[in-house]
Amino acid sequence: MTPDTNTEMDWAALSEYLGLQGLELRLDPLPKRFKGGLANLNYLIHVNGIPTVFRRPPDGDLPPGAHDMAREHKILSRLSNGFELAPNSKLFCEDVSIIGVPFQLIEFREGLIVRGNRLGELEGDKNAAQRLSEILVETLARVHTVSMDSIGLGDLGRPEGFLERGVAGWSKRARLVESTDQVRLLNSEIITWLAQHIKKVPQRPATLLHCDIKLDNIILDKDNLSPKALIDWDMGTRGDPLFDLATTLSYWTEPGDPECMHRLGQMPTAQAGFMTRERVAQRYGEITGINLSGLSVVRVLALFKLSVVFLQLHQRWRDGALKGDEYAGFQTLGTELLLLSRDVATDRQF
């Protein structure tokens, strides 16, 4: 996890605020923003001489429930006491008068991150694909075995009716990004299908959920590829563990997938040696003993959510809240992912 670019922000205001908390922010050298990510902003700073992650949401109007620094701080400040992959959130400030948005200071952990559809530093390592597949499945399983009551998170989220509420919530968000007739029609078809099928999914005991487990949210030890940290907990909650599994599978590209999945480029799983989605689900079930009934329905929900996220990002880019050429194609990608969601729902695509 290494920073790359300087980014303008009112560091002097942050320094003044931290000083009032008895903390010294060093501004020489200037803080640098970490690579990756399409939403929250993360910077390497030095507080009292210690490398620390400064984390804040993006500017502009944010989708409901997104980029929740308060929720993430609540989770990490407690979870770090009982789950070794969780970095500690050391400070949370909700006063937007300081820099314009809430923010956190989080424990920094050095390591390797695999981003996008390339293996990066692991290119040429013949064992990397299998090892990374195992790490993803094992990390999912470890998250889902955390004892919430023992770390003071027994009141996190609202697990009762989690999946049904997820369908309702993402349906509402989808209606807010219907910029074309095609998107409107696809939304209607998928929302209707989900409403009919989600109630048939068996109820499972609620577990801790991360809601975004993929390779670029796992910091790895450079020497042995063991996981050192699981980051980006701003969507963490309690609910059906299959939602976490389905979310990971929604990023999991295979060689024969539609072109949109390859363009999605979230993980390098289309490369030789990675497990298939089917094997990932099977292996997860073997490790956890959790009943996988209804996973196909939950996978449609996860794909639908992913589609809506890309449409939201495109809308925020179109409105000027996000900068960068990479957002220009997200309308098309989001629409194609909706088509894939429909095809998975109707068994035309595994």
C-alpha positions in Angstrom: 0.0 0.0 0.0 2.0 2.9 -1.3 1.1 6.5 -2.0 1.7 8.3 -5.3 0.4 11.8 -5.9 0.1 15.0 -3.9 -3.5 16.2 -3.7 -4.6 19.7 -2.7 -6.6 20.0 0.5 -6.6 22.4 3.5 -3.9 20.6 5.4 -3.2 23.7 7.6 -6.8 23.5 8.9 -6.4 19.8 9.6 -3.1 20.5 11.4 -4.6 23.1 13.6 -7.5 20.8 14.5 -5.2 17.9 15.3 -3.0 20.2 17.4 -6.0 20.9 19.6 -6.3 17.1 20.1 -2.7 16.9 21.2 -1.6 15.5 17.9 1.1 16.9 15.6 0.6 16.6 11.8 3.9 16.9 9.9 3.5 18.7 6.6 7.1 18.2 5.3 6.9 16.2 3.1 3.3 17.0 2.1 0.7 14.2 2.6 0.2 12.0 -0.5 -2.9 10.3 -1.8 -2.9 6.5 -2.1 -3.5 4.9 -5.5 -6.7 3.2 -6.4 -10.3 3.7 -5.3 -13.2 5.4 -7.1 -14.8 7.0 -4.1 -13.3 7.6 -0.6 -10.0 9.5 -0.5 -7.0 8.1 1.5 -3.7 9.8 2.2 -0.5 8.9 4.0 0.2 11.4 6.7 2.5 11.4 9.7 0.9 12.1 13.1 3.3 12.4 16.0 5.9 10.9 13.7 3.9 7.8 13.0 2.7 6.9 9.4 -1.1 7.1 9.5 -4.0 6.9 7.0 -6.1 10.0 6.7 -9.5 9.0 5.2 -12.4 11.1 4.0 -15.4 10.9 1.7 -15.4 12.5 -1.7 -16.8 16.0 -2.3 -20.4 16.7 -3.5 -23.8 15.1 -2.8 -23.4 11.5 -1.8 -25.7 8.5 -2.4 -27.8 7.5 0.7 -25.8 5.4 3.1 -22.5 5.7 1.2 -19.1 6.7 2.5 -20.1 6.5 6.1 -17.1 7.5 8.2 -19.0 7.3 11.5 -20.0 3.7 10.8 -16.5 2.8 9.7 -15.0 4.3 12.8 -17.4 2.5 15.1 -16.5 -0.8 13.4 -12.8 -0.4 13.2 -12.3 1.1 16.7 -13.9 -2.0 18.2 -13.2 -4.7 15.6 -9.4 -4.1 15.8 -9.5 -5.5 19.3 -10.7 -9.0 18.2 -10.0 -9.4 14.5 -6.3 -9.0 13.6 -7.0 -8.0 9.9 -8.9 -4.9 11.0 -6.7 -1.7 11.3 -7.6 0.5 14.2 -9.5 3.7 13.6 -7.8 6.1 16.0 -9.9 9.3 15.6 -13.1 10.3 14.0 -14.2 13.9 13.4 -17.8 14.7 12.4 -17.4 18.4 12.4 -17.6 19.4 8.8 -16.4 23.0 9.6 -12.8 21.7 9.8 -12.2 20.6 6.2 -15.8 20.4 4.8 -16.4 16.7 5.4 -16.1 14.1 8.2 -12.8 12.2 8.4 -10.9 9.5 10.2 -7.3 8.7 11.2 -6.6 5.0 10.7 -3.7 2.7 11.5 -1.3 2.4 8.6 -0.2 -1.1 7.5 2.6 -1.5 5.0 2.2 -4.2 2.3 1.3 -5.3 -1.2 -2.0 -4.6 -2.9 -3.2 -6.3 -6.1 -5.2 -3.8 -8.1 -7.4 -4.2 -11.1 -7.0 -7.1 -13.6 -3.2 -7.3 -13.4 -1.1 -9.3 -11.0 1.4 -6.4 -10.8 4.4 -7.4 -8.7 3.2 -11.0 -8.7 3.3 -11.4 -12.5 5.2 -14.5 -13.3 4.6 -16.2 -9.9 3.0 -19.5 -10.9 1.5 -20.0 -7.5 0.0 -16.5 -7.1 -3.4 -17.1 -8.7 -4.3 -20.1 -6.6 -2.9 -18.5 -3.4 -4.9 -15.3 -4.0 -8.1 -17.3 -4.6 -7.6 -19.1 -1.3 -6.9 -15.8 0.5 -10.2 -14.3 -0.8 -12.2 -17.3 0.3 -10.4 -17.6 3.7 -10.9 -13.9 4.4 -14.6 -14.1 3.7 -14.8 -17.1 6.1 -12.7 -15.3 8.8 -15.0 -12.2 8.7 -18.1 -14.3 9.1 -16.8 -16.1 12.2 -16.2 -12.9 14.2 -18.1 -12.9 17.6 -19.9 -9.5 17.4 -21.0 -9.4 21.0 -17.5 -10.0 22.3 -16.1 -6.8 20.7 -19.1 -4.6 21.4 -20.7 -4.7 18.0 -23.7 -6.8 18.8 -25.9 -3.8 17.9 -24.4 -3.2 14.5 -26.9 -2.9 11.7 -30.4 -4.4 11.4 -29.9 -8.0 10.4 -33.6 -8.9 10.5 -35.0 -8.6 6.9 -31.5 -7.7 5.6 -31.9 -9.1 2.1 -35.4 -7.8 1.6 -34.3 -4.3 2.8 -31.3 -4.6 0.4 -33.6 -5.1 -2.5 -35.8 -2.2 -1.5 -32.8 0.1 -0.9 -31.0 -0.6 -4.1 -34.2 -0.5 -6.1 -34.7 3.1 -4.7 -31.2 4.1 -5.6 -31.6 2.6 -9.1 -34.6 4.7 -9.7 -32.5 7.8 -9.0 -30.1 7.0 -11.9 -32.5 6.1 -14.7 -31.0 8.4 -17.3 -32.0 6.3 -20.3 -35.1 4.3 -21.3 -33.0 1.1 -21.4 -31.9 1.5 -17.8 -35.4 2.3 -16.8 -36.8 -0.9 -18.4 -33.9 -3.1 -17.1 -34.4 -1.7 -13.6 -38.1 -2.5 -13.7 -37.5 -6.1 -14.8 -34.7 -6.9 -12.3 -36.5 -5.2 -9.4 -39.6 -7.2 -10.1 -37.6 -10.4 -10.3 -35.7 -9.7 -7.1 -38.9 -8.8 -5.2 -40.4 -12.2 -6.2 -37.4 -14.3 -5.4 -35.6 -12.8 -2.5 -38.3 -13.8 0.0 -37.7 -17.5 -1.0 -34.0 -17.3 0.2 -33.6 -19.3 3.4 -32.9 -17.3 6.6 -29.4 -17.7 8.0 -27.9 -16.5 11.3 -26.5 -13.0 10.7 -22.8 -12.4 10.7 -20.4 -9.5 10.4 -20.4 -8.3 6.8 -17.7 -6.2 5.0 -19.8 -5.8 1.8 -16.8 -5.1 -0.5 -14.2 -8.0 -0.1 -11.9 -8.0 -3.2 -8.2 -8.1 -3.7 -7.6 -4.3 -3.6 -9.1 -4.2 -0.2 -6.7 -6.7 1.2 -3.1 -5.7 2.1 -0.7 -8.6 1.7 2.7 -9.4 3.2 5.2 -9.0 0.4 7.2 -12.0 1.5 4.6 -14.8 1.9 1.3 -13.2 0.6 -0.4 -13.7 3.9 -3.1 -11.1 4.5 -2.1 -8.2 6.8 -5.2 -6.1 6.7 -8.7 -5.9 5.3 -9.6 -2.2 4.6 -12.5 -0.1 3.5 -15.2 -0.9 6.1 -17.5 2.0 5.5 -20.3 -0.3 4.3 -19.8 -2.8 7.1 -22.9 -4.2 8.9 -24.5 -7.4 10.0 -26.6 -9.6 7.8 -26.7 -12.7 5.6 -23.2 -13.9 5.0 -24.1 -14.9 1.4 -24.3 -11.2 0.5 -20.6 -10.9 1.2 -19.9 -14.0 -0.9 -22.1 -12.8 -3.7 -20.5 -9.4 -3.7 -17.0 -11.0 -4.1 -18.4 -13.2 -6.9 -19.8 -10.1 -8.6 -16.2 -8.9 -9.2 -14.9 -12.4 -10.1 -14.3 -12.4 -13.9 -13.8 -15.7 -15.8 -12.3 -16.1 -19.2 -15.6 -16.8 -21.0 -17.5 -13.9 -19.3 -19.3 -11.1 -21.3 -17.0 -8.3 -22.3 -18.4 -6.0 -19.6 -17.0 -8.2 -16.9 -13.5 -8.0 -18.4 -13.9 -4.2 -18.8 -15.0 -4.1 -15.1 -11.4 -5.1 -14.3 -11.9 -5.4 -10.5 -9.7 -8.4 -10.0 -7.3 -10.5 -12.2 -9.4 -13.7 -11.8 -9.7 -14.3 -15.5 -6.0 -15.2 -15.6 -5.0 -18.9 -15.6 -4.9 -20.5 -12.2 -7.7 -18.7 -10.4 -10.6 -20.6 -9.0 -13.9 -20.4 -10.9 -16.9 -18.7 -9.2 -18.5 -22.1 -8.7 -15.4 -23.4 -6.9 -15.1 -20.3 -4.8 -18.7 -20.8 -3.5 -18.1 -24.5 -3.0 -14.9 -23.9 -1.1 -16.6 -21.2 1.1 -19.3 -23.7 2.0 -16.7 -26.3 2.8 -14.8 -24.0 5.2 -17.8 -22.4 6.9 -20.5 -25.1 6.8 -22.9 -22.3 5.8 -25.9 -23.4 3.7 -25.6 -21.9 0.2 -29.2 -22.2 -0.7 -30.4 -19.1 -2.5 -26.9 -17.9 -3.5 -28.0 -17.5 -7.1 -30.7 -15.0 -6.1 -28.3 -13.1 -3.8 -25.8 -13.0 -6.6 -28.3 -11.2 -8.8 -28.8 -8.6 -6.0 -25.0 -8.1 -5.8 -24.7 -7.6 -9.5 -27.7 -5.2 -9.5 -26.0 -3.3 -6.7 -22.7 -3.1 -8.7 -24.6 -1.9 -11.8 -26.2 0.9 -9.8 -22.9 1.9 -8.2 -21.4 2.5 -11.6 -24.5 4.4 -12.8 -24.2 6.6 -9.6 -20.6 7.3 -10.2 -21.3 8.3 -13.8 -24.1 10.6 -12.6 -21.9 12.3 -10.1 -19.2 12.7 -12.8 -21.8 14.2 -15.2 -22.9 16.6 -12.4 -19.3 17.7 -11.9 -18.8 16.2 -8.4 -16.2 13.7 -9.7 -13.2 14.4 -11.9 -11.5 12.0 -14.2 -11.9 10.5 -17.7 -12.4 7.0 -16.3 -16.0 7.9 -15.2 -17.1 8.8 -18.7 -17.8 5.2 -19.7 -19.5 4.2 -16.5 -23.0 4.8 -18.0 -22.4 2.1 -20.6 -20.7 -0.3 -18.2 -23.5 0.1 -15.6 -26.1 -0.6 -18.3 -24.2 -3.7 -19.6 -23.9 -5.0 -16.0 -27.7 -4.6 -15.7 -28.1 -6.7 -18.8 -25.8 -9.3 -17.2 -27.8 -9.2 -14.0 -31.0 -9.9 -15.9 -29.3 -12.8 -17.8 -28.1 -14.3 -14.5 -31.6 -14.0 -13.1 -33.1 -15.8 -16.1 -30.3 -18.5 -16.2 -28.9 -17.3 -19.5 -25.5 -16.6 -17.9 -23.9 -18.5 -15.0 
